[in-house]
Amino acid sequence: MARTRSKGPASPVVNKVKGPSKITKPEKSTKVVTKKGAKTDVEEAHASKQDKLSSIISNKITDKAISEIKGFIEREKTRKEEEESQNASSKSQLFDDDDPDDSTLTLIVESKKFFSSKPQFKPKTIKLFKSINDKSLKSCLIIRDQLVKSDQEIEKIEEANLPTISQIIPLQSIKTEYKPFEKRRELQSTYDSFFVDDAVLNTMPNSLGKIFYESSKYPLPLRVTTSTNNKELSLTTLSNQLEKLLSSTSYLPPQGTTVSIKIGYINDDFTLDDLNKNINAVASSFDLNTIKSIMLKTPNSPALPLYYTDKLYDEGDILVETKKEETSNGDELSAFEKGLLELGDAETVAKIIGKKLGEKKRKIVAKGKVSKSRK
């Protein structure tokens, strides 16, 4: 198993540095205090920055929006129950069960400009205050072939009890066994989420196809090796990366101005404080100078505004008018003359175009003389 930098005894060089620091002059101790003070200032500045970000959307606004959405869900539930009681036909029984996704809260972030000018297949992750992923989820891990050369190695990974991982599939199997569309659709519906070795992320769009990337089950990349040894799988690194992704939310940057980001649920597992902190965690991950609005909604509720920008445009968006020199149509070269220039026939060019260029120069000189005489 590959070693990680987080474990192991301290380097002897560190001990050598720490030894003399115990016997120091007052002047040196003063320097240490200065460094500590500077570090404290940085920490305070970072803390104040976080406070500023979290205060962009106040708890009062988010509490009001969440309360309104809860009321909407309750009213819709009551309305459906009344309709079902009035109409007891078998057709209405199809809608007896509540939509399991009806309580999912998403943040709708609208940008002033496109998030991306071309298709993006690498998701962006945002660390949340409270995880929206349940450890009981079934996940699939896609890994490069060089790290799992036998079934015994795959079984060893499965026996490590990695959180949510139910199956490990080598990349070669994805390209062969799951190449048919029906097999990929079956794979996509079998698991709740997918993780992929970041070394083979670029091959996923062609290997998995639209059925994954047009849904919320696009594969999330993670590191499975250490930085010092990228040819041997590290279970410690893999476990840490899984924990990080499971405590985050994600989105694919679209070729548009609007993106939806899942931030929690309206149920007993999430308090108002949990939802407020998750909302501000997502909001603080964007540059608010580029954001037009932020709204909160569930799949069936209206979108309630949480943030609107005060400035839609900046100085960089204003077009600067440039004055163009006035040219007469007679000075422009025809298609035939342009062709002569490309052929480079010097004699013909001089005969046909030379006169026109000479006339143009004379006009410019004459125009200059007239302007001087007027002065």
N, C-alpha and C positions, 0 to 999 in steps of 0.2 A: 504494500500500500504506500502510495506517495506521501511524503511528509508535507506538512503544511507549516507556514511561517508563524502560525498562532501558538504552536506548541514548542517545547524544548527549553533547555536551560539558557540563561542569558550568556551572551558572548563574553569571553575573557577580556576582550577589549573594553567592554562596558564596565567590568569590575575594576580595571585599571583606571578608568576615568573617575569612577565613583570613589576610589580610595583616597586620593589627595584632596577631594572636595571636603573631607571631614576636618582637615587642618588647613584652614584658610585665614587670610587676614581680613580685618573688618572691611577693607575696600572691596574685596572680592564678594563678600556676603552682600554688600550694597548692590553690586551688579546683579546678583541673583534675585534680589528683591525687585530691582527694576524690571527684570525679565518677567517676573511673576505679575508685576503690575501691568506690563504691556499685554500679557496674555489675558489678564482679567478684562482689560479694555476691549480686546477683540471679542471676548465672550459676551460682554455686555452689548457691544454693537450688533453682534449676531442675534442676540436675544431680542434687542429692540427691533431689528429687521423682521424677525418672526412675528413679533407682536403687531407690527405695522401690517404685515401680510394677512394675519388672522383677523385684523380689525376691518379689512376691506368689506367683508360681508358680516355685518353684526349679527349676534345671536338673536337679537330681537326680530330681525327680518326673517332669518331662517326658521325660528320658532313659529312665527306667524304663517309662513308658507307651509310648513309641515302640518300645522294644525288645520289649515284649510284643506290640504290634500287628504288628511285623515277624515275630515268631515265629508268630503266628496265621496270617498270610498264607502263610508257608512250609509250615505244617502243612496248610492247606487245599489248597495246590497239590499237595503230595505225595499227599493223600487222593484228589484228583480224578484224578491220574495212575494211581493204583492201581486205581480204579474203571474207568477207561477201558481199562486193560490187561486186566482181567478180562472186560469186556464190549466186544467189538470190533464191535458192531453199528453200522449206519449211523446209527442214532438218536443214539448217543453221540458221533458225530463232530460234531454240531452244537455241542458245548460244548468243542471242542478249543482254541479261542483263548481266552486269558485276557481277562477284562474290563478294558478300557483304563482304566476309572475306579476299579479296585480299589485303586490306590495313592494315591488322592486323600485327603488328610487334611483333615478339617473340625473346627472347634471348635463345640461345642454349648453355647450360653450360655443359661442359664435365669434369668429375672428373677423377683423377688418379686411384681411387678405386671405388668400388660399393658404391652407396649412402646408401643402406640398404641390409642386408643379408637375410631379410625375408619380406613378403608383409606388406606394411604400409597403414593404412586406416585413419590416422590422417593427414590432410593437414598442410603444413607449409605456413604461410602468411608473406608477406613482405610489409611494409608500403611504398607507392609510393609518389613522390612529387605531381603528378597530377593523380587523379583517372581515371581509365579506364572503370569504371562502370557508366552507365547512371541511373539517378534516376527514369526514366520511365520504368525500367526493372520490369518484373513480377517475384516475388519471393514467395517461399513457405516455411513456418516455421513448422518444426516438433518438438513437445514439449512433455514432459513426462505427463502421465495421471494424476498424483497427483496434478498438477498445474492448470488443467482445468477440473473441475468436472461437469460442466454444459455448455449448449449452451450459457447461458447468460455471462459466464466468457469469452468465446471465442469472443462473440460479443463486449465485453468491450475492449478486446485487439485490435480487428479490428477497433474500433472507435477511437483508439489512434492515427491513421494516421502515423503508423510507416513507414519509408521510404522503398519503393519497395515491402512491404509485401502485397500480394493479397489473400493469404489463409493460415489458421492455421489448422494443422492436428494433432490430438493426436496420440501417438505411437500405441495405441491399434487399431486404424483405419488402420494404415500402415500394421499391422500384420494380419488383417482380411480382410477388404474391398479391400486393394491393394495387397493381397497375390498372386492372379493370375498374370501371366507374362504380359498379355495384359493390365491389369489395371495399372501395374507399368510402362509399356512402354508409355501408354497414359499420365500418370502423368509426366513422364520425359520430354515428348514433349510439355506439356502445359506451363511450366514455364521456365524462363531463368536461374534461379539459385535457390539453395536450402540451407536453414540454418537449423541447428539441435541443440537442447538443448545438451550441452556438457555432461550432466549426462547420456544420452542414446546413445552417439556416438558409443560405442562398439557394440551395437545391429544393427547398420545400415548396415554393410556388408551382414548379413544374411537377413535382412528385405527388403533391396532395391535391392541387387544383382549386377551382372556384368553390367547391362544396365546403371547403374549410375556411377560405379567406372571405367568403361572402357571409359567413355566420360569425357568431361570437366565439367559435372554437378554433380560431387560428392558433398555431403553435407559439408558445412563449419560449424564447431562447434562454439558456442557462449554461454556465461553465461546469464542466464535469472533470476537469483536470486542474492541477495547480499551475501557477505561473512558471515554476522552475522545471516542471516535468509535464509536458503536454502530450505525452505518448502513453501515459498510464492513468487509468481512471482513479479518482480520489473520492471515496464514499463520504468523507468529511466535507469536502467542497460541494459535492452534489447535495448533501443534506442541508447545508447552510443556504445554498442557492434556492432550494425548494421552499425553505421557511421564508425567505425573502419574498419570493413570488407569491406565495400563499397569503402574505400579509399586505399585498399591493393590489391595485386595480390597474387596468391597462386599456389602451386604445391604439388603433392603427391611424396614423395621420392621413386624412382623406385628401383627394383632389377637389377640395371645396372649402367652404368657410364654417361648416358646422360639424361638431363631433359630439357624440353621446358617451358619457363615462358613468359607469355604475358605481354608486357610493354607499349603498346600504339597503336596508329594508324597513318598512313600517310594520314592526312587530315587537314583541316583548323582549327580544334579544338586543335591540338597539334602543338606547335612551336618546333623548334630545341632545345631550352633551356629546354622545358618540357621533351622531349625525352631523352636528355642528362642526366638530373637529375634522371629520372626513371631508365635508364640503370645503372647508378652508384649506385642507391639505391639497385638494385638487386645484382650487383657485390659485394658491400660491405657487403652483408648479408652472404657471403660465406667466408670460410677460404681459401685464395688464395694459401696457401701452398699445398692445396689438389686439386686445380683446374688445369686442363691441358689446356683448351682453352675456350674462350667465343666467340660466333658468333651471328650475327644478320641476320634475314631473315623474309620474308613474306611467306605465304603458297606456292606461285608459283615462288618465286625468289631464286637464289642461296644463300647459306649461306656465308656471308662476315665476315672474322676474325676481331675481335676487340682486343683480348688478347691471347697471347701464353706464357706458362710458360718457364722459362729459365732452369728449373731443373725438369726432369721427375721423378727422383728417389732420395731418401734421404738415410741416413745411415741405417735406420730401414728396408729398402727394400733389403739390401745386405745380402745374405746368408753366414753364418759363417760355414766353414768346420770344423767338429769335427773328431778327429782321433779315430778309433775304434780298440779295441784290436783284434789281429789276433787269431782266433780260428780254430782249425782243425775240419774237418767233423767227425772225430772219437770221439771228445769230446761232440758232440751234442747228446741229448737224443732222442730216437725213440718215435713213438706214443705209443707203448706198454709200454715203460718205464715211459712216462709221465702219462699214465693211472694208473700205479702202484702207482705213487706218489699221485695221487688224491684219490685212494682207501685207502691209508695209511696202507697197509699191511707191517708192519715193518720187518718181517723176510724175506719175498720175496724181498723187496726193498734192504735190506742189502746184500742179496746174489747176486742179479743181478746187481744192480747199484753201490754197494759199491766198487767192483773191479775197475769199470770205474772211479769213483771219486778218488780212490786211485792212479790210474795210472796218472790221470790229475795232482794231487798234486806233484807226483814224477817228472813229466815232467817240471813243473814250477820250482821246486827246482833245477833240473839238469840244466835248462836253466840259472838260476841265477848263478850257480857255473861256468858255461862256460864263462859267460860274465865277471865275476870277474877275472878269469884266464887270459883272453885276456888283461885285463888292466894291 
